[in-house]
């Protein structure tokens, strides 16, 4: 909320991209006053815990839904090279 007008002065519809190593939820909590201006967003979300205190996939989807966003797509992200297990995905959310 404190930097939105510096970064996007006058913008009414924005796309928010988050890649904040587990702080995506905190970013949205800090943007409560300008969420209505965000038309869509992308968040890097972990499938397994990678950072202390981060939201998992299902929890983050619910958290975003409570703020008016619907999951519109998931893109593969970070994968463990040794096991092939996907560790993170990029979730795309839109306002209906």
C-alpha positions as CSV (number, residue, x, y, z in Angstrom):
1,X,0.0,0.0,0.0
2,X,2.8,2.4,0.8
3,X,4.7,2.1,-2.5
4,X,1.9,1.4,-5.1
5,X,1.5,5.0,-6.2
6,X,5.3,5.3,-6.6
7,X,5.5,2.2,-8.7
8,X,2.3,2.6,-10.7
9,X,1.0,6.2,-10.3
10,X,-2.6,6.5,-11.4
11,X,-2.9,2.9,-12.5
12,X,-6.4,1.5,-12.0
13,X,-5.8,-2.1,-13.3
14,X,-2.6,-3.8,-12.5
15,X,-0.9,-7.2,-12.8
16,X,1.1,-8.0,-9.7
17,X,4.0,-10.4,-10.0
18,X,5.3,-11.8,-6.7
19,X,8.5,-13.9,-6.3
20,X,9.3,-13.1,-2.7
21,X,10.7,-16.4,-1.3
22,X,7.7,-17.3,1.0
23,X,6.5,-13.8,1.6
24,X,3.7,-13.8,-1.0
25,X,1.0,-13.9,1.7
26,X,2.7,-11.0,3.5
27,X,2.8,-9.0,0.3
28,X,-1.0,-9.4,-0.1
29,X,-1.6,-8.6,3.5
30,X,0.3,-5.4,3.1
31,X,-1.7,-4.5,0.0
32,X,-5.2,-4.6,1.4
33,X,-5.8,-1.0,0.5
34,X,-5.0,-1.4,-3.2
35,X,-6.1,-5.0,-3.9
36,X,-9.1,-3.6,-5.8
37,X,-6.8,-2.2,-8.4
38,X,-5.1,-5.5,-9.0
39,X,-6.9,-7.3,-11.9
40,X,-4.6,-10.3,-12.0
41,X,-1.5,-11.6,-10.2
42,X,1.2,-14.2,-10.4
43,X,2.6,-15.8,-7.2
44,X,5.4,-18.3,-6.9
45,X,4.0,-20.9,-4.4
46,X,5.8,-23.9,-2.9
47,X,4.4,-27.4,-3.1
48,X,6.7,-28.5,-0.2
49,X,7.9,-26.2,2.6
50,X,11.0,-24.3,1.5
51,X,10.8,-21.2,3.6
52,X,9.8,-20.7,7.3
53,X,6.2,-19.5,7.7
54,X,5.2,-19.7,4.0
55,X,1.8,-20.7,2.8
56,X,1.5,-24.0,0.9
57,X,-0.4,-24.3,-2.4
58,X,-3.9,-25.0,-1.1
59,X,-3.6,-22.5,1.7
60,X,-2.5,-19.7,-0.7
61,X,-5.3,-20.5,-3.2
62,X,-7.8,-20.1,-0.3
63,X,-6.1,-17.0,0.9
64,X,-6.3,-15.4,-2.5
65,X,-9.9,-16.5,-3.0
66,X,-10.8,-14.7,0.2
67,X,-9.5,-11.6,-1.4
68,X,-11.5,-12.0,-4.6
69,X,-9.0,-13.9,-6.8
70,X,-9.7,-17.1,-8.7
71,X,-6.9,-19.5,-9.8
72,X,-6.7,-19.3,-13.6
73,X,-3.6,-21.3,-14.3
74,X,-0.5,-23.0,-12.9
75,X,2.9,-23.0,-14.6
76,X,5.7,-25.4,-13.6
77,X,8.4,-23.8,-11.6
78,X,11.4,-25.0,-9.6
79,X,12.2,-28.7,-9.7
80,X,14.6,-30.7,-7.6
81,X,17.2,-31.9,-10.1
82,X,18.1,-35.0,-8.0
83,X,14.6,-36.3,-7.6
84,X,12.6,-34.6,-10.4
85,X,10.0,-33.5,-7.8
86,X,8.5,-30.2,-8.5
87,X,9.0,-27.9,-5.6
88,X,7.3,-24.6,-6.7
89,X,4.8,-23.5,-9.3
90,X,3.7,-20.1,-10.6
91,X,0.0,-19.6,-9.9
92,X,-1.9,-17.1,-12.0
93,X,-4.9,-15.5,-10.4
94,X,-7.6,-13.3,-11.9
95,X,-10.6,-11.4,-10.6
96,X,-13.8,-12.8,-12.1
